[in-house]
Amino acid sequence: HGVPLRLGHPVIRSQLLRPLALDMHPGEAHDIGSAPVTHRPPGLHIVTVPLEESGISWNVNGLRACLKKGFLDFYRQEAPDFCCLQETKMEQGQADVELNEGVLEFWNSAEKKGYSGTAVFTPHQPVAVAYGMDKDRHDHEGRLITLEYEGFYLVCCYTPNSQDGLKRLDYRMEWEDDLRDYLMSLDRHKPVV
């Protein structure tokens, strides 16, 4: 986690009507139209979003540590339209995150310091922003950010682990059901990325 690599095909663009998400293992080749993808940094997912915009979703496993390993250089080089981060383990302002000029930052941090958390970086001003899924049971760990745009919703999600011995399995299953309901409620209005 946290070590950016130069990607062979860093952004996949698609003219699909619905967004596409890729979850590949390093070394596997996947052919999406004419754009094969061969590798990615651990925890990094390349996604396409409507309107030919690019996106990166990355479990950074602690953004402060990732910043020390070249995250900002990687971000500036790739300059994605949307960068969704999971497991940031920090609050906004706990480290200098000097992004490209004009980039907006949206952070959802856990109440417990140094735990979970999500962030989205984008130069595109959303119509609306929501933190969490409006369910008190789920909205204290900073796991969900939803940006609404004219033609789609962008959702950055960090799903809870069921932990050793499956201690949180019941909670995880409840999360899955509630997240599915939340995403389906959004999808009734416009596509969800």
VENRA-V634900 format. One record per helix or strand of 2 or more residues. SS is the DSSP state (H for helix, E for strand). FROM is the first residue (numbers start at 1). TO is the last residue. If there is no record, write none. Layout:
# VENRA-V634900
ss & from & to
SS & FROM & TO
SS & FROM & TO
This chain:
# VENRA-V634900
ss & from & to
E & 20 & 21
E & 30 & 32
E & 35 & 37
E & 44 & 49
H & 50 & 52
E & 53 & 59
H & 63 & 67
H & 71 & 78
E & 82 & 86
E & 104 & 108
E & 118 & 122
E & 128 & 131
E & 144 & 148
E & 152 & 157
H & 164 & 166
H & 169 & 187
E & 191 & 192
